Amino acid sequence: MNILQVATLNRPIGLQSRYSPIEAVIYNIDRGLSGLRHHSIVACPADSVVFGEHCITIAKAFTEYWSENKKEQRDEMKKHLLISLERAIRGDIDIIHLHDATMLEYIFRGVLTGPVPIVMTLHVPVEEEAAFRKWNKYLKPSAGVFFVPISEYQRKQHEGLINLQEVIHHGIDIDDYPFLDSDDREEYFFSLGRITRDKGQDRAIEIAKRSGLQLIIAGNVQNKEKDRLFFSEISESIDLFADLSTVPVDKDYFSRVMKPILDSGKQIIYIGELSDDQKKQWLVHARAMLFPIQWGEPFGLVLIESMACGTPVIALNRGSVPEIVVHGETGFVVNTIDEIVALTDSISAIDPRTCRRHVADHFSIDVMARKYSRLYHRIRN
């Protein structure tokens, strides 16, 4: 089948050097579909790298993952959508796969009179899709738009959407992630994610201080007033700031970069936004991932990345967490901060090999791609 994915524009596809969760998913779907012998086409910026056909729309992806509504970006978005639509209606596309509600409305209206079905993966929580839900209520089951939730939790949130499909969890290539057994790990706990109150970095700091743990915090601070304010608040509790953004990863990265920071005697350490390679090194050496999430996240991609490295997760029972982390086997899923504090000493009982096997069995690129492939065939038939 010929599958056209229309990419988001925040980051280049296939170059996950910085925070780019949706772009990483698009890349992995492209990779998985190509592996299944589908003709995968990705409409995306020229600075992207894809496995299938590269339909170039604009020269460069945006430099900020979130920014003000600027005219330059609106113009680039219009160009991206126009070229994507031209590719969609050329006559050889079996399925159009979208990842953004604004793009969905534009593309839907453009192919309304044509036979090409649209699949849309629902990445964001329901409260962020008010405009999408407003026009969706006018759709009919025959409209040819099919919505894919990324967790059972999210599926329940979107109950009532026309043509809501079964859940397809995100998948990653486990071979892209390094692995260490428990005996080879350091004693620090890791918190990875966008720096914002919803992600719970303040709670992670509380857990570390109450448990006497060394905590490494990594993540970007987006250009949002509330996030900048939150970072300012937690900065008072951070003992060491280290900007690693320009530090390359090589065979000596652990001894040259990580070990001096870990041996600094500082307890709460912020290391900024990491590249993909840097992230994997900090994940694989950690004793555990702390995930005291404060909202119902549709899918925590960092959870499967952590477990792929054999790093167990201690998380609050919010959103999709209990679908991803198996309590007592790949980490602990609990209801309170007190419970997390009480379990930090028990994390050594979790086998890193079980964590990695769990990702391979349930959250691999192949598992995800086969589910999408079956959905495409069902829609076309």
N, C-alpha and C positions, 0 to 999 in steps of 0.2 A: 504493500500500500504506500501511497505518497502522502506523508504527513507534514503539514506546514505548521511549525511553531512560530508564533509572533512573540518575540522576546520583549522583556522590559528593558529600560534604557539606563538604569541607575549605575550599572557596572558592565564591563565587557563580559560576554559569555565565554566560559572556558579559561578565564584568567582570574581565579579567585584569590587575588593578592590581598584583598581587603574584604570587609563585611559585605556579603552579597548572597543572602540565602536563596532568594527566588531565582537568581541567575544560576546558582549552583544546581538547583533542581532542573532548570531548563537544560543545562549542559548534560546532566545525568540521564534525562529522558532521551535526549538526542543520542547519547552514547549507547543507551540500552536498545533503542529502536534500530540503530544501525547494526548492532550486534545480532538482532533478530532478522536482518535482511530487509527491513523496511527501507524505503527511500525517505530519509529524514531530511527535512529542509528547515533551516532556522533563519528567519528574518531578523537581523540584528546589526549592530554597528560594525564597521569595518575592522575595528581593533579587537574583535572577538576571534575565538578559535572554536570551530565546530567539527564534528565527525562526519556529518553528511554534507548536503549542499548548503553553501553559505550565500544567502540572499542579502546582499549589503544594502542597508537603508540609509544610514548616516555615517559620517566619518568616525566619530568618537562617542563613546558612552559618556554619560554625565559624570562629573567629578565628585558630586555629593550624593549620598544615598537618599538624603532628604534635603530639600532646599525650598526657598520661597518660590512662589509661582512667577517665574520670570518669562518675559517675552521670548528670549532666545530658546529656552527650553520648550515653550509651547510651539514655536516654529519647527524645531527639530522633531517634536512629537508628531506634528502634522505630516511632515515629510516621511517619517518612519511609517506611519499608518497608511499613507497614500501608496507607497511602494509595496508595503505588505499586502494591501488590498489588490493591487495590480497583479501581484504574484498569485494571490488566492483565486482570482477569477480567470486565470490563464486557460484553465480547462483540464489540467492534469492532477489536481489536488483531490484526494479522497476525504481527508479530515483536516480541519483547521483547529489547532490547539492553542488556546489563549490562557493568559495568566493575570490579566488586569481588567477590571470592570469597565474602565473608560474605553480601553481598546475594544472590548467586547461589543459595546454599543455601536461603535464606529464600524467595525468589521461586519457585525450582524446586519446593519442597515445596507451595507454594500453588497452582501451576498444574499439578501432577502429573497430575491427572485430566482436564485440559483439552487442547485441541488447539493451544495457542499455543507455537510453538518459541521457544527462547531462544538468542541469540547472545551470547557473552561475549568481549570483547577482553581479551587477556592483557597487562596493562600491566607487571606486576612480574616480577622474576626468579624462577626456579623455587624457589629456597630460601626465598622469602618466602611461598610458598603451600602450606606443609605441611598445614594443615588442609583446604584445598581438595583437594589430591591424595589425602588420606586417605579422604574420602567419594566422590571421583570414581571410585575403583577399583570401586565397587559399581554404577556406571552401566552401562547396556547401550547398544549403538549405536542402539537404538530410543528412547532416553530423550528425544530432542528437544532436546538441548543441544549447541551447536556452538561450538567454541573457535577464536578467530582470533588467531594470533601476529602480532606487529608487526614481526618481522624473521625472516630465515632462521636467523640465529643463535639466536633464541629458539625457533623451531620445533624445532630439533634438541634444545634443552634439554627441551622438553615432549614429546618423542617418547614415544608410548605412551598419551597422553590419548585418551579416546574422542572420536570425531568431530572430530579436529584438522583444521582447514581450511588452505587456502593462505594465504600471508602477505598481509596488507594493511598497507602502510606508512602512517604518519601523513601528513596533508596540511595545508597552510596556504594562505591566500589571498595570493598574491604581491603583489597590488595594495595590500595593507595595509602593505607594507614599502618604505621609501625606498631609493633607489639612488644610488650615486656611482661615477664612474670612478676609476681608479687615481690620476690626477693631482690629484684633489680630496681625497685622503685624508690623514690625519695619520700619524705614524710609530709610534704606540703599537700594541702587541698587546693583545688583550682576552681575559680568562678569565671566562666567565659560567656560573654553576651553583650549586647548593646547596653550601655550604661544608662539605665532608666529605672524609676521606682518600681515599675511592673516586674522587672527582672530580679529584684530583691537583693542587690549587692549590699545594701545596708543590713539586711538580715544575715547575709553570709558573714559580714564583719562581726555581727553580734555573736554568731555561732562560734567563729574562730576565737574571739576574746573569751567567751565562756568556757571553751574547751582547751584553750592554750595551744591551738593549732597555728601553724604558719599558713597564711592564706595568700595566694597569688590571684590577683584580679586582672582580667584582660577584657578589652572591649572598646568600641568607639563611642564617643560622645557626639550625638548628632546635633545639627544646628537647630535645636529646639530650645526655647527658653526654659521649659520645665525640666528638660534633661540637663542643661547647663547648671540650673539651680540645684538639682539633685546631686550632681557631681561635686559641686561646691560644698554641699552638706557633708558628703561622705569623705571628702578630702581631709577634713579635720581628724579623721580616724586612721588615715593612711600614714604609715611610717617611712615609706620609701617610694619615690616615683622614678621609674626608669623608662626612657623612651627607646624602644627596640625597633622602631619602624624601619630604620635604614640598616639594620644589622643583618647581614646575609646568613643563611643556614648552610653550614658545611659539616664535615665529619667531626669537627672539634667544637661544634656549637654548644654542646652540653658543658664541656669543661671550660670553654672560653667565655661563654655568656651566661649560662644558667647557673652553674655552680657558684660563681662569686656572688650572685644575687641571693641564692638560697643560703649561703654561708655568711651573709651580711649581719646576721643577728637581729634583723628586722622582722616583725611578725606580719603586718599587713602591708602588702606590696602591690602597687599598680604598675603594670608594664605596657599600658596603652593598647592600641589596636594592632593586632598581629597579622602577618601574612599567613597564607595557608600552610606553608612549610613550618613557620614558627609555631603556629597553633598546634600542629601535630606533635612537635617536640615537647611542648609544655603539657599536652594531654597525656602522652605516653609515659612520662616520668612521674605523674601525679599519683598520690595514694588514692584519691577519689575526687569526683566532681561534686561540688555543692550547687544545688539548684533549688533554692528556696523561693520559687516563683510566686508572684503575688497576683497573678491573673490567670484566666483560662486560656492559655496559649494553644492555638490550633494544632501545632506540631513543633516539638523542640528538636530541630535538626542536630543541635550540639549534643543531645543525649545519645543519639546513635553514633555520632563521631567519637564520643568519649568511650562508649562500650566497644567500638571497633578496635580501639587501642588497648582494650582490656581493662580500662579504667572504670570501676563501678561508680554508680550515681547515688547520691543521697538527696532526695527531692521531696518537696511538699506535694500532696495529692491534689493537684489542680489541673484543669484542662485535660490535655491528652497524655499527661505523664503516666498514669497507670496502664495505658495501652502500650507504652514503649518500654518502661522499666519493670522488670519482674521482681516483685518484693521478695527479698531473701535469696534471690538467685543472681541477679545482675545489679543489685543495689538495694536500697530501702526507699519505700514510698510511704510517707507518714503524714499526719495531719497538723502537727504543731512544731514550732521551733524547739521546744523542750525535748520532743522525741528525737529530733535530729541530733541535738547535743548529746543525748544519752546513747546514740548509736554510733558516734564517730569512732569509738574504740573497737567497734565490732566489724568495721569495714574489711579488716584483713581476712575475715571468714569467707568473703566473696571471691570466687575463683575467676581470675582474668580470662581464662580460656572459655568459661561459660558465657561471659559477657560478649566476647568476640563471636562465638558460635551463634548466639542469639541474633546478632545483627546479620550474620551470613544467612541464617534461616528465614528471617522475617523482613529485613530492611536492606536487601541488596538491590543493586541496579537491575539485575536480572529479574528478581521477583516483581519489582515495580513495573518494568517495561512489559513483562508478560501480561500483567493485569491491564495495562493501558492497551496493549495489542488486542486482547480479548474484547475490551470495550469498543475499540474502533471497528472490529469485525462485526460485533453485534449491531452496532449503529448502522453500518453500511448494508447489512443484510436484512 
